[in-house]
Amino acid sequence: MDNIQLIYDGDTITWEGVKINPEIENEVAFKENEGKVIDALNKAKVSILVAMAWFTNEKIKDVLEKKRQEGLRIELVIYKDGVNSAHGVDLSEFDRIEIRGTRGGLMHNKFCVIDNQKVLTGSYNWTTNAECKNDENVLITMDNDTATKYSVEFRRLKPLI
């Protein structure tokens, strides 16, 4: 749909169909993380991959819905537990799976890959408590090599087929 291909030649993983920004940029936030996440999501042009342990934040979900309606590829991996079942946002319209931990524990990932160029990661779950009550952090990095590694991990959690 988006004409992007992940090519693996046995040693190297490369993307075709994505404009590559060779610059590495990092931004760290320890408060007002919701705004940083929403700003990054709003700048997405092609795809958004989300692996999030807990997701109860309606504002972030609304931005994902807006981007989905714009035609972006949005995929999610969410932790399958009682918190998301009872308090999580409605993600039924998205291409998503709910999983337990692949090694017997929690699916405790908290990362997002935007356009295979930008990664958001850190302690920050996409929850109201994380924004309003907890001490949390978000690292936003523009680094193609790092983004590719996170994209590969996302595909390990949620294969295309």
N, C-alpha and C positions, 0 to 999 in steps of 0.2 A: 504494500500500500504506500509506503513512504520511500521506496527505492533505496533503502539502506541495507547493506549486506555486511555481515561479520564474516571475514575470511580467515580461516585457520590453515596454515600450511605445514603444521607439525611442530614448528618452532616459534612462529610469530603469529600474533592475532592482529589483524588490521580491519579497518572499516572502509567501505566504499560508499560514496554518496553523501559524505558529511564534510562540510567545510571545517578545516582544522585550524584552530587558533594556537600558534606555537608558544604563546606567552603563558607563564604560570603565574597565577594570581591567587592569593589567599586572603580570606577575611574570617575573623573569629568574633563571635558574639556570645555574651554571657547573660544578656537580658534583651527583652523585646525581640525574642527569636521568631515569634510568629510573623512579624513584619518582614524579617529577613527571608524567611521561607517563602512567604507570599510574593515578595518582590522577585526572587529567583524564579519561581514557577511562572509568574507573569511574563518573564522574558523568554520562556521556552518557545522554540519554533517548530520542532519536529517530534520529540518524544520525551516522556517522563516515566522513569522506572522507579517505583517506590517499594522498599522493604522496610516495614515499620512494625515494631512490636505492638504498640498501642496507638489507636487512631480514633480520637473522639472530638477533634476540633472541626466544627462545622465551617468556619471561615476558610480553612485550608481545603477542605473537601469541595466547597463552592468554587474555588479557583481551579481545582482539578476538573470539575464539571464544565466550567467555562472553556478550559483548554481542550477538553474532549469534544465539545460542540464545535470548536474551531477546526477540528480535524486532526489534532495531535494524537499520537499513539500513547495511551496511558495504560500502564500495567502496574498491578500491585500484588505484593506478597504481604499478608497480614498474619500475625500470631493468632492461632486458633485457641482462644481461651474465654473464660467467663466475662472478663472486663470488656473485651470487644463485642461479645455477644450481647451483653446487657446495656452497655453504654456507648458502644462504637457508632460511628456515623454509618449511614446507609450507603454501602458501596456496590449495591446490586447492579447498577448500570455500567460498572467498570469491568474490564478484563482483569480478573483477580483470582487468587487462590488464598485459602487460609491453611496454614500449616503449623505443625508442632515443630520443635527443634529437630534437626536432622541427626543429631547425635544423642538423643534421649532427653535433652534438657529443653530450655526455652528457645524459641525463635526470637532472639533478643536484638536482632539487627535494627538499626535506625539509620538508613541511608536513602538517598534519592539521587538518581543520575539524570541529568537534563541534557538532551541533545548529544549524549556521549561526549560531552566536553566539560561539564560542571558537575561536581559532587557536593552534596550536602550531607554531613554526617556529624556525629557527636552523641551526647547523652540525651538530647532533646527528642522525646516522643511527640507525635503530633496530637497532643491532648490539651485540654483546658487546664488541668492541674500543672502540666509542665510549663505552661505559659504564665499562670497566675500564682502558683504556690511554690514550685520547686526551684532549686538552684540548678540550672541546666546550661549546656553549651552547644553551639553549632559551629562547625568549621565548614566554610564554603570555599572550595578550591576549583580553579580553572586549570586543569592539568590533564591533557589528553591521555597520558599513560595511566594515571590514577583512575580516570573515568573508565577507561577500557577494562581495568582490573575489576572495578565495581560492577560493570555491565556483565562481565563473565561470571562473577559471583551471583548476580541476579539470575542469570540464565541457569546456573546450577540449582538455584532454589525454585525457579519457575521456567522449565524448558518450554520452547515454542511448540513442541509436539509431544 
